[in-house]
Amino acid sequence: MLQRDSHLSLFAPMYTLGLHPVYVLPDYSSELGVALGVSPNHLTQVLDAHPDVKAVCLTYPNYFGVASDVTGCSRVIRERNIPLFIDSAHGSHFPFHTGLPPPASVVGADIVTHSLHKTCSALEQSSLALFSAEPLFQQFYKAVNTIGCPVPDPLNKSLRENYRT
Ligand SMILES: Cc1ncc(COP(=O)(O)O)c(C=O)c1O
């Protein structure tokens, strides 16, 4: 199950791997004109309607910086005993200040990804993948090595090439 407003980097591997997404629409604020993320109640409804869902992927925070109730969503997902993957591309900085929302790594996810180059001070395309268990780590790297990275990485590639010469 994917949020309908997930990043392109999630749709491409779904297509490549032949997976069939069930979509969950995020709430929307017409006042602010932005998506607000998925609420636990809405997630419960969609999961009840699709009992064959094998895993859930949520985006936290979203592109607009909205941090939805992923702790509540995580509880809903745990009850069903399915894995939760959080795309926290824009939330790498959450662990570094208590005034910020809880980091994705403490809300009960099985896999969390961070784009350190977005909100932390890291070189372009620096990312972090966190796993709650070793077998997930092995599966993740098998998949990554099979499909490769959908986003071009010219700066790191050029640095690697120049390092070699
Ligand atoms: C929500 C979200 N997930 C994933 C990505 C891709 O991350 P990266 O730039 O580290 O490839 C982006 C990029 O903008 C994003 O906004």
Ligand as a Chemical Component Dictionary entry (heavy atoms), coordinates in Angstrom:
data_LIG
# 
_chem_comp.id                   LIG 
_chem_comp.type                 NON-POLYMER 
_chem_comp.pdbx_formal_charge   0 
_chem_comp.three_letter_code    LIG 
# 
loop_
_chem_comp_atom.comp_id 
_chem_comp_atom.atom_id 
_chem_comp_atom.alt_atom_id 
_chem_comp_atom.type_symbol 
_chem_comp_atom.charge 
_chem_comp_atom.model_Cartn_x 
_chem_comp_atom.model_Cartn_y 
_chem_comp_atom.model_Cartn_z 
_chem_comp_atom.pdbx_ordinal 
LIG C1 C1 C 0 9.378  12.119 -0.416 1  
LIG C2 C2 C 0 10.617 11.797 -1.208 2  
LIG N1 N1 N 0 11.089 10.538 -1.185 3  
LIG C3 C3 C 0 12.213 10.189 -1.873 4  
LIG C4 C4 C 0 12.898 11.113 -2.634 5  
LIG C5 C5 C 0 14.121 10.669 -3.366 6  
LIG O1 O1 O 0 15.205 10.883 -2.544 7  
LIG P1 P1 P 0 16.688 11.118 -3.109 8  
LIG O2 O2 O 0 16.764 12.540 -3.555 9  
LIG O3 O3 O 0 17.557 10.862 -1.912 10 
LIG O4 O4 O 0 16.906 10.147 -4.210 11 
LIG C6 C6 C 0 12.440 12.434 -2.683 12 
LIG C7 C7 C 0 13.159 13.421 -3.490 13 
LIG O5 O5 O 0 12.783 14.561 -3.633 14 
LIG C8 C8 C 0 11.277 12.794 -1.959 15 
LIG O6 O6 O 0 10.784 14.049 -1.981 16 
# 
loop_
_chem_comp_bond.comp_id 
_chem_comp_bond.atom_id_1 
_chem_comp_bond.atom_id_2 
_chem_comp_bond.value_order 
_chem_comp_bond.pdbx_ordinal 
LIG C1 C2 SING 1  
LIG C2 N1 SING 2  
LIG C2 C8 DOUB 3  
LIG N1 C3 DOUB 4  
LIG C3 C4 SING 5  
LIG C4 C5 SING 6  
LIG C4 C6 DOUB 7  
LIG C5 O1 SING 8  
LIG O1 P1 SING 9  
LIG P1 O2 DOUB 10 
LIG P1 O3 SING 11 
LIG P1 O4 SING 12 
LIG C6 C7 SING 13 
LIG C6 C8 SING 14 
LIG C7 O5 DOUB 15 
LIG C8 O6 SING 16 
# 
